[in-house]
Amino acid sequence: MFHLISQSRRDGRFEIRFRSLFHQGRGYVFPCDSAGRVDLDTLSERSRCNYLFARAMVGREFALPDVSAS
C-alpha cells in the first residue's frame, strides 16, 4: 500500500513515487513539480522524514523513484 503524502500541489499535479523493492504495492508517494522536486518546506515533519528516508534508501529498500502526473 502506497502512502500518499497529501498537500496542495503546485506546478500542476505531479507525484514522485518510491516503490518497494521487496513488497509489491508498497512504497511512498509525495507531491512534486514536473521535474520531481519536492518542496520540503510544505511537508509535515513526519512526511519530510519519510521522504528523506525513502530517498536515502533508494537501491536498498526502494527502486529509483518515478515522476508522473497524478
C-alpha positions in Angstrom: 0.0 0.0 0.0 1.4 3.3 -1.0 1.3 6.2 1.5 0.3 9.3 -0.3 1.6 12.4 1.5 -1.1 14.9 0.7 -0.8 18.7 0.3 -1.9 21.1 -2.3 0.2 20.6 -5.4 1.8 23.5 -7.2 3.2 23.4 -10.7 0.3 21.1 -11.9 -0.3 17.8 -10.4 2.7 15.6 -10.2 3.9 13.0 -7.8 7.1 11.2 -7.1 6.7 7.5 -6.2 9.2 5.4 -4.4 8.3 1.7 -4.9 9.4 -1.0 -2.5 12.0 -3.5 -3.9 10.6 -6.3 -1.7 6.9 -5.7 -1.2 4.8 -5.2 -4.3 2.3 -2.4 -3.9 4.2 -0.7 -1.1 6.1 2.5 -1.0 5.7 6.2 -0.7 4.2 8.9 -2.9 4.9 12.6 -2.4 3.7 15.7 -4.3 6.3 17.3 -6.5 6.8 19.5 -9.5 7.2 18.2 -13.1 11.0 17.7 -12.5 10.5 15.6 -9.4 11.5 18.3 -6.9 9.7 18.1 -3.6 9.1 21.3 -1.6 10.3 20.2 1.8 9.1 23.3 3.5 5.4 22.4 2.8 5.7 18.9 4.1 4.8 18.0 7.7 7.6 16.8 9.9 6.6 13.2 9.5 6.2 13.5 5.7 9.6 15.2 5.5 11.2 12.3 7.5 9.5 9.7 5.3 10.7 11.5 2.1 14.3 11.7 3.3 14.2 8.1 4.4 12.8 6.9 1.1 15.4 9.0 -0.8 18.2 7.6 1.3 17.1 4.0 0.8 16.9 4.0 -3.0 18.7 0.9 -4.1 18.4 -0.8 -0.7 14.7 -0.7 0.1 13.2 1.3 -2.8 13.6 1.4 -6.6 14.6 4.6 -8.4 11.7 7.0 -8.0 9.5 7.8 -10.9 7.6 11.1 -11.5 4.2 11.0 -13.0 1.1 13.2 -13.4 -1.4 12.5 -10.7 
